[in-house]
Amino acid sequence: MSEALKKEEILVQLDFTPNPDTLKYSTNQILIPSGAANFTSAKSAEGKSPLAEALFKDSLISAVMIGTNFVTITVQDQSTLQDLNERTIGTIREFILSGGKAVLEQPKVEGAALTEIERKIIEILDRDVRPAVAMDGGDISFEKFEDGFVFLKMQGSCSGCPSSLMTLKMGVETRLKDAIPEVIEVIPV
């Protein structure tokens, strides 16, 4: 972060997602270089994401996903969304102003241990699927490929979204089957 960064230069805006239990906050600042980091509880964020830790201080927030330039939160109670929205925007803006690292260490998939098919799956996910899903505040991560079955983890607004299974089956599965004949089915983890 530039030392000259001013509060007025930091844009944080609410974007609604297809999942009624999640809210996406887009910013004009880079939070992490690539991918997404998902935290399903305050405990899972401890020592890994100062931004997620700050957001979890709000008891209405039950999950946090941090993307390159957005944060998706899952809410427990929608009755006080106006107040929650203002607090969340304030927390994100203040965190960015502090100059801290949003995520201290991102999980990595070891490239050397992957098969050629797994590398192709990850390449298609990274190039074609994840950017589209990120627009709605979600992410899809590769878990494993076994006997023709691709196991993927839905995160952020995709987790628990009513339309996520359709996205997975109609979109992701079709795309992977077209590109990789060995793929039989995509299964959510």
PyMOL commands that set and color helices and strands:
alter all, ss='L'
color gray80, all
select helices_A, chain A and resi 7-9+42-45+50-56+78-98+116-134+164-179
alter helices_A, ss='H'
color red, helices_A
select strands_A, chain A and resi 12-16+22-27+36-39+61-67+70-75+138-146+149-156+185-188
alter strands_A, ss='S'
color yellow, strands_A
deselect
rebuild
show_as cartoon
